[in-house]
Amino acid sequence: MQEFDIVVIGGGPGGLAAAYGLHARGLNVAVVEKDLWGGTCPNRGCDPKKILMAAVETQGHAEALQSHGLTSVPQIDWPALMATKRAYTEQIPSGTHDGLAAAKIATFHGTATFNDDGTLTVGQDQLNSANWIIATGQAPRIPAIDGAEWLNTSNEFLDLDHLPADITLMGAGYVGVELAAIANAAGSQVHLVHHSDRPLRAFDGDLVKDLLRRLKAEGVDVQLNTEITTVAPADDQFKVTTADGNSWTTGMVFATAGRQPAVADLHLDRVNVATTAHGITVNGNLQTTNPHIFALGDVVDRPQPKLTPVAGFEGRYLTETLTTCDSPAIEYPVIPSVVYGKTQLAQLGVTTTEAAQHPEQYQVNDLDLTGWYSYRRIQDPHARIKVVVDQATKRIVGAAVLSSEAEQVINYLDFVITHRMSSADISQMITAYPTLASDLTYFN
């Protein structure tokens, strides 16, 4: 039996933030990982996806400037783009493990399972610890349909040697919409199927409709209010059938209808850790129903978006909580969320839905940005922002943005909201002009 002060189960960004932080405080720490060191984000998630998006976004900017100074649109070279992605991702597992080894943090590779006595089995190793942190994240959800064995996930999409001429995506959430943008830009015919008429439910409904209209205009076959019921081999392709009777043949089918907490192997019932369908139940200190087991990141059932920076924030919080007496409950800052593509959808803070429910407290400024210099310069065809303003303080407290530059705008507004800046405060800043930052003074 090997003894530790802290064992972190999951070697992704959140777990690593906690492991390095606790090790620096003098604790004897171990990290367990059953798959790729580094976790989903740098290996099979946000980082490789954004590398592919670099080509997509550049192509989108070039398309917008046709007849406005440019005369051709660059085509995506999928093998070259994938080689660029792999040059990054292939170094992640070894680099992550080598970093832990250099810091003299113990590592174990294999499936972790709790035992009835509260210890942990990892392969042939038996571990015991004063406290545990579960940071196992989520895994793609495979729907239970006829032909589920033929489904692929975002893991396979982000490592395709060749992109099929026709693909089908089951689910129009973050993953589905972003993969649709990538595949469409790379020349594939994309079918994006969603079970309801309201994809991306966490985002502003009007801006989601605008985004879907943009995807349709770019050639994506968006099918709402229906579900794929059957996937079956058809020669070297697959026949897809939906609940409303439509069918077509496609090169590959990807399950993009969300992710589920990766807890099945842990046997949490043996150590009295409560879970829901959305993840592990925790209190305000990220402590589970077992006082010696904590959880962070995407595996946790919480209302905050399941994003890498949130997991890292929680890892740093647990560093303090597990080394300080009477730590306060975790308090999250405003958290920006972005759906990437040629047109980006972003939001943070008080949502427009919440603002509409409390009109006495909030005002929503719905601004068409297409005529503003910053967007006219780049020919952004449907730039739009909804800014939520607190009626009493006149401060910006939330925003939803649709634009090819939404990721930048939302980060500027993150700074404004976090620092509780008023219109007067913003007007006292001298920013580079003309830039997106110089537009801030006009939002409220």
Secondary structure, 3 states (H helix, E strand, C coil): CEEEEEEEECCCHHHHHHHHHHHHCCCCEEEEECCCCCCHHHHHCHHHHHHHHHHHHHHHHHHHCECCCECCCCCCCHHHHHHHHHHHHCCHHHHHHHHHHHCCCEEEECCEEECCCCCEEECCEEEEEEEEEECCCEEECCCCCECHHHCECHHHHCCCCCCCCEEEEECCCHHHHHHHHHHHHCCCEEEEECCCCCCCCCCCHHHHHHHHHHHHHCCCEEECCCCEEEEEEECCEEEEEECCCCEEEECEEEECCCEEECCHHHCHHHHCCCEECCEECCCCCCECCCCCEEECHHHECCCCCCCHHHHHHHHHHHHHHCCCCCCCCCCCCCCCEEECCCCEEEEEECCHHHHHHCCCCEEEEEEECCCCHHHHCCCCCCCEEEEEEECCCCCEEEEEEEECCHHHHHHHHHHHHHCCCCHHHHHCCCCCCCCCHHHHHHCC
